[in-house]
Amino acid sequence: MTHTRLSLALEAGMELPSQGVIAVFGPRADTDLSDLPKDRLVLVTGFKPDVDAFTARGYACQTDAPTAAAAIVILPRAKALARAMIARAAGADVLIVDGQKTDGIESVLKELKKRERIAGTISKAHGKLFWLNPTSDFSDWQGRAATVQGFVTRPGVFSADGIDPASALLIQHLPQKLSGRVADLGAGWGYLAATVLAGHPAIKELHLVEADSAALDCARENVTDPRACFHWADATRWTAPARMDAVIMNPPFHVGRAAEPDLGRAFIATAAKSLAPNGQLWLVANRQLPYEAALAALFTHVEEIGGDKRFKILHAQRPTRQRG
């Protein structure tokens, strides 16, 4: 949401209720909320890095939708998630939807015009903001859990439609025996953890670290092995409860549209910090991502052990930071 679009909407006559909660669905840490009364805001987000950033700035955050007088939906890219967010927000007296053209704001507006009378629209900065007083039943837009190849997923979680091929490739290149304490950084809805626990009885603990609360909720349903430990946490800032013997991961490399290799490098740094002196890391990454230098700086031995045209499997041993 841009400061400009919201300001223009308020100037154009969009009125916010004088009392009551204003819920903001899906804000990112850099979202400009300065036009809104901070003491009335409840930010609805389950992404831990954003929750941590907003909480540090004094905003109230929660994962559940509150009873609100007004609701602002900041449109995500995933269409199913966008619909689910609008359905959760539609109980408010005033509903505001904001998004970029590249995130599908035009198609959402077109769909909503079939259901509701749109009170006003502002176009600016390659995006659009519109508002309405919702009266329709949006139950058909609610995001419901789905079962995909035996696993529970929800709208908006990474690889919600099926097993991610990179994770499936990583499973094929793990050793025959894993043991001790293992961490899965960026565990998603739990495919890697569930598969590894099923095939490696010598594992003592497997720590699933995931920033998206919706994905972690799915993982709790998909991974019922008592050796699993769940952490709603930013993997780039997570501190392991004990030294890990192994780390497995399919790290994210983007938050928005642009690739951000530094995110994967931060995951690698957490892995190195978390591992025991003889610990090992297995990760899968898109082939073009330049992770080898980051691995070489933090581990004694690094090699590519498999892959295909799209992905590579990297294995790193003995984190150098553990040395005296």
Secondary structure, DSSP 4 states (H G I P E B T S, - for coil): --HHHHHHHHHTT----SSS-EEEES--TT---TTS-GGGEEEE--BHHHHHHHHHTT-EEESSPPP-SEEEEE--S-HHHHHHHHHHHTTSSEEEEEEEGGGTHHHHHHHHHTTS-EEEEEEETTEEEEEE---S--GGGS---EEETTEEE-TTSTTTTS--HHHHHHHHTS-S---EEEEEET-TTSHHHHHHHHH-TTEEEEEEEESBHHHHHHHHHH---TTEEEEES-TTT---SS-EEEEEE-----SSSS--HHHHHHHHHHHHHHEEEEEEEEEEEETT---HHHHHHHEEEEEEEEE-SSEEEEEEEEEGGG--
